[in-house]
Amino acid sequence: MTNFIPIFPLGIVVYPGEVLNLHIFEPRYKQLVNDCYAEAKPFGIPTVLENGVNEMGTLLEIIEVVEVYQDGKMDIRTRGLHIFKMLEMVKSIPNKLYSGAIVTYPPNNTLINSNMMKGVITLVKELHKLLKVDKDFKKPEGELRSYDIAHHIGLPLRDEYELHNLLYEVQRLEYIRRHLQKILPVLIDAEKLKQRIQLNGHFRELGGFDL
């Protein structure tokens, strides 16, 4: 399917199913939100990287306008729906301050590999334990998908975008697994170094070496 959507380019990655809170203050995007909310229409967030708007993004629906301020600024709550690919950007729309795009929606395979996901969750728990992070995903582990944990494993923005563009769940899980297997040994070594530094100057019980 191909259609036209208003776009709100941002330097973030939004995943399908993700709930995203936004503070809207620019006139063009206040107009975009008002139009979309009044007509119950979605809008797109394509990711901005290195001062450029990339072709892939996520379609979002406005769940709620949480607060509207006297100057027209607003807080809104949105939810990611689908991955899209921009075919053409429409920078100027008659009588509108914001831009749009003609987009298509590539098939996105979300079939889960249970064993693979269990292994990834184990690695995520180890990461959060090392970082002393208490993360509640608000879902049973059996219902978690790659999108649920992607923002919580320390990926740089470019890597989050690369993961966003993988259209098979097993590919996304493998991407996450490799990232965690790369950073966990570094964090473990850092924790050991921290412990050695903290021990310096303390009275320690050390056994002598038998000659």
Phi and psi in degrees as a GROMACS rama.xvg file:
@    title "Ramachandran Plot"
@    xaxis  label "Phi"
@    yaxis  label "Psi"
@TYPE xy
-124.132  134.204  THR-2
-154.072  178.384  ASN-3
-103.744  135.579  PHE-4
-135.952  149.581  ILE-5
-68.9952  148.309  PRO-6
-125.913  150.213  ILE-7
-132.203  80.4754  PHE-8
-63.8837  132.449  PRO-9
-141.528  156.005  LEU-10
-84.1681  50.219  GLY-11
-140.24  166.583  ILE-12
-114.418  130.132  VAL-13
-113.816  134.07  VAL-14
-104.148  150.192  TYR-15
-54.5546  135.708  PRO-16
88.5725  -15.1924  GLY-17
-73.8678  137.131  GLU-18
-94.5411  124.713  VAL-19
-125.393  124.769  LEU-20
-94.2007  133.058  ASN-21
-129.228  140.497  LEU-22
-101.994  116.292  HIS-23
-100.315  121.752  ILE-24
-133.211  -22.1213  PHE-25
-77.0155  138.88  GLU-26
-53.9448  -40.6165  PRO-27
-65.229  -35.7159  ARG-28
-87.149  -22.6261  TYR-29
-63.7042  -41.6501  LYS-30
-64.42  -42.8607  GLN-31
-59.3393  -48.0102  LEU-32
-64.6689  -43.7758  VAL-33
-60.7233  -42.5824  ASN-34
-64.5039  -48.1829  ASP-35
-66.9032  -38.8477  CYS-36
-69.0428  -41.1981  TYR-37
-65.0269  -33.9754  ALA-38
-101.879  3.73308  GLU-39
53.5894  44.4592  ALA-40
-113.429  148.805  LYS-41
-82.5654  170.184  PRO-42
-137.27  167.581  PHE-43
-113.196  144.631  GLY-44
-115.183  100.458  ILE-45
-82.4388  145.858  PRO-46
-80.1427  133.081  THR-47
-96.3024  121.975  VAL-48
-130.542  131.415  LEU-49
51.8448  46.9479  GLU-50
62.7772  23.3374  ASN-51
-132.537  144.281  GLY-52
-85.596  120.348  VAL-53
-84.7332  161.665  ASN-54
-77.1751  -20.2168  GLU-55
-99.3888  145.41  MET-56
-162.499  -169.42  GLY-57
-129.128  135.981  THR-58
-80.2576  134.427  LEU-59
-124.888  149.189  LEU-60
-107.947  149.383  GLU-61
-87.8502  115.054  ILE-62
-79.5678  -42.0038  ILE-63
-159.484  139.514  GLU-64
-92.289  105.713  VAL-65
-73.364  -43.1162  VAL-66
-156.148  140.481  GLU-67
-117.859  126.061  VAL-68
-91.0726  166.748  TYR-69
-59.5957  -31.8694  GLN-70
-87.0576  6.87165  ASP-71
92.7596  -11.2244  GLY-72
-64.2904  156.329  LYS-73
-150.678  154.928  MET-74
-107.504  128.644  ASP-75
-129.047  156.399  ILE-76
-116.293  128.668  ARG-77
-126.569  167.255  THR-78
-139  134.574  ARG-79
-69.6995  138.187  GLY-80
-111.151  -64.6746  LEU-81
-139.153  152.621  HIS-82
-75.1173  138.13  ILE-83
-129.45  161.291  PHE-84
-123.584  127.197  LYS-85
-76.3952  127.654  MET-86
-92.9112  -33.2337  LEU-87
-157.577  131.762  GLU-88
-89.5564  135.619  MET-89
-110.874  96.9412  VAL-90
-71.1518  -30.549  LYS-91
-122.852  122.432  SER-92
-114.272  130.572  ILE-93
-52.8763  129.961  PRO-94
64.5078  17.2946  ASN-95
-125.034  148.513  LYS-96
-87.2398  -23.5689  LEU-97
-96.0109  169.39  TYR-98
-102.148  175.711  SER-99
-145.101  -175.421  GLY-100
-155.984  149.162  ALA-101
-91.2043  123.442  ILE-102
-129.377  161.509  VAL-103
-128.887  159.656  THR-104
-116.627  100.534  TYR-105
-67.5871  147.913  PRO-106
-58.2272  137.902  PRO-107
-126.803  108.35  ASN-108
-81.22  118.451  ASN-109
-111.381  15.3522  THR-110
-63.4265  126.264  LEU-111
-89.4845  144.613  ILE-112
-105.207  103.619  ASN-113
-59.0098  -44.9981  SER-114
-64.5986  -39.8632  ASN-115
-65.0749  -42.5664  MET-116
-64.972  -40.4494  MET-117
-59.1653  -42.4211  LYS-118
-64.0203  -40.1891  GLY-119
-66.8231  -41.9809  VAL-120
-62.1773  -39.0469  ILE-121
-59.6323  -42.634  THR-122
-67.1256  -39.252  LEU-123
-63.187  -43.1393  VAL-124
-61.5867  -39.8885  LYS-125
-64.4639  -41.2793  GLU-126
-60.4514  -49.3659  LEU-127
-66.051  -33.1105  HIS-128
-65.5258  -44.2655  LYS-129
-62.9721  -37.1931  LEU-130
-86.5008  -3.3768  LEU-131
58.0003  45.1836  LYS-132
-106.668  130.982  VAL-133
-106.082  99.8839  ASP-134
-108.969  122.983  LYS-135
-106.229  112.784  ASP-136
-82.6096  -2.51627  PHE-137
59.0378  27.3217  LYS-138
-145.552  147.991  LYS-139
-61.3177  147.717  PRO-140
-56.2759  -33.95  GLU-141
-67.7278  -14.5515  GLY-142
-103.352  -3.60058  GLU-143
-69.6408  144.163  LEU-144
-126.542  170.713  ARG-145
-55.4497  -38.9072  SER-146
-63.2264  -28.1421  TYR-147
-70.4761  -26.197  ASP-148
-113.496  -5.33113  ILE-149
-60.3412  -34.8268  ALA-150
-82.5851  -1.06699  HIS-151
-119.603  27.2852  HIS-152
-128.878  11.5655  ILE-153
80.5046  24.5441  GLY-154
-73.3174  134.408  LEU-155
-64.1476  162.015  PRO-156
-56.5621  -43.6663  LEU-157
-61.3603  -39.8243  ARG-158
-69.1118  -37.0411  ASP-159
-60.5372  -37.8794  GLU-160
-68.9961  -40.1411  TYR-161
-61.2457  -42.8204  GLU-162
-64.4927  -40.2794  LEU-163
-54.6829  -35.8828  HIS-164
-86.2137  -3.58257  ASN-165
-82.1281  124.113  LEU-166
-105.354  18.3562  LEU-167
-129.725  133.91  TYR-168
-58.5063  -40.0984  GLU-169
-64.96  -33.8983  VAL-170
-66.0399  -41.9967  GLN-171
-65.5771  -42.1365  ARG-172
-63.9681  -39.8487  LEU-173
-65.0284  -38.2362  GLU-174
-62.0297  -45.8044  TYR-175
-64.9605  -43.5418  ILE-176
-59.5452  -45.6097  ARG-177
-64.8652  -38.9831  ARG-178
-61.5587  -46.2695  HIS-179
-67.2559  -39.2615  LEU-180
-66.875  -22.5184  GLN-181
-81.9962  -40.4116  LYS-182
-90.3556  -24.8372  ILE-183
-61.1588  -46.2113  LEU-184
-59.4264  -34.7556  PRO-185
-65.2404  -44.1237  VAL-186
-67.288  -38.1595  LEU-187
-63.0482  -43.8936  ILE-188
-63.3745  -38.6615  ASP-189
-65.3654  -38.8066  ALA-190
-66.341  -39.5831  GLU-191
-64.4074  -40.1757  LYS-192
-62.9919  -42.7269  LEU-193
-58.9533  -42.7464  LYS-194
-65.7461  -38.3368  GLN-195
-65.7633  -39.4623  ARG-196
-64.9755  -41.6721  ILE-197
-66.7936  -29.2495  GLN-198
-75.7157  -22.3126  LEU-199
-60.0108  123.042  ASN-200
95.4201  -11.178  GLY-201
-85.4494  156.265  HIS-202
-75.1698  122.185  PHE-203
-121.088  143.205  ARG-204
-92.4321  107.086  GLU-205
-121.37  133.389  LEU-206
-79.3821  143.164  GLY-207
-75.894  159.773  GLY-208
-90.9429  127.745  PHE-209
-78.2974  119.401  ASP-210
